[in-house]
Amino acid sequence: MMDKIVVNTAIVGSGASGLAAAITAAERIGGKNVILIEKQAKAGRKLLATGNGRCNISNKNINKSHYYGDEKLISSVLRDFGYNELIRFFRELGLLIREDSDGRLYPYSNQASTVLDCMRNRLIRLGVKEYCSCNINTAEYKNGRILLRNEETEMLAENVIFSCGSKASPSLGSDSSGLGLLKNAGIRSAPLFPSLSPVETKEKYKVLKGVRAKGRVSVICDGNTVRQKQGEIQFNDKGISGICVFECSRLINEYLYFHTVFGKSCRKLYVSIDLMPDYYEKELCSYLRLCRKISDQQPAADILSGALNKRLSEVLVKYCRIDKKPCRDLKESDIMQLSTAVKNFCFTPVNSDSFKTAQVCAGGIGSDEVDPDTLMSRKIKNLYICGEMLNVDGDCGGFNLHFAFGSGIKAAKNIK
């Protein structure tokens, strides 16, 4: 016999946005009038994995410049939920927050589990009932209410908040099934593509696996630099990673999926890495001439031994095809070529299943389908959408979690 549940507000998905929505809704209308539905065995699984288990919940430098996608949704959420509102929200849950030197905000414990525990403890105190291992198969508007159904249960709600996430990190339960449900109900979304991911490249340097180097990453589209980020670059046997690479990956993945960058056609895209951004090429040539004298009979790779990782030096001299020479035999043209390679180490991104390794997903439901002021569907009354399902994604540094919390709270504040 099928279970039947009637409730004021049902929240589908218990990630960051769903948990924030459930707390806010329960505080407004009472926890007994709110249910939280999760298809996984436990709530908040993806939240536990954020920030390498430390949960970078926000950033002191919250502003629109760190976000991409639907500008109306970005502006609306950030207008209501900025740095001070986030601090106040978590302080009321009893969570202490610390700020690092770059403005990133973490729980004082440096453990994501602390954030989840504080949020779930509030839900328990408010009396919100959780339905885990409950995968909703259909959603339809019926007699002024919304009917959610699977093989075992029917849930009839006055309000429904969809906070199911998107397609990034499928190992943590993300599969875009929520977007599929809404598509069946006539709610469209912009095409999805990965963001904040490692970049697989055509060039494979297995010897560089595990090597880290400070540098500057540039994305070059049809000869123009369209993004540039500086920081630690991590090399692996498939390509490149690191925060500065992640922050370039949105444009790279957009090109790989659609052959566009910022929505405009792009014929050719590659990545250039400057491994010594503190030096001009002329200065680097002078340094290499000095090292040519110092290293003398040693292998060509040793000319960079005082500046770069040994394995990286070996790859660069092979890249320039001068690896068979001793340092003293390097010609002026070799010096200039090596200097150019250090300042412009090129990689060609290739298609890969980046959703598996992406932290977030770009694309989703935009302001043509939801009212930015309420996050309610324009097609289905009292159906709200928040979090990663929306066409908004941000840079590394806590910006995506901040938007998730803020949009969940905004949706819940607008339920009737």
Protein Blocks (a to p, Z undefined) as FASTA:
>chain_A
ZZddddfbdcehjafklmmmmmmmmmmnopklpccddfbfbehklmmmggghnopabcfk
bcfklpgcjfklmmmmmmmmcfklmmmmmmmnopacdddfkopacdfklpaklmmmmmmm
mmmmnopacdehiacfbdcdeehiacdddfkbccddfbdcddebjmeoklnopaolmmmm
mmmnopacdddddehiadddfbdcfklgoiacdddddddeehiafbdceddddddfklcg
djklmmmmmmmmmmmmnopaehiacfbdcddddfblmbcfklmmmmmmmmmmmnmmacfk
lmmmmmbcfklmmmmmmmnopmmpcfklpcfklmmmmmmmmmmcccddddddfklmpmbd
eedjdfklpcfklopafkbghiacehjlbccdddehhjmmmmmmmmmmmmmmmpZZ
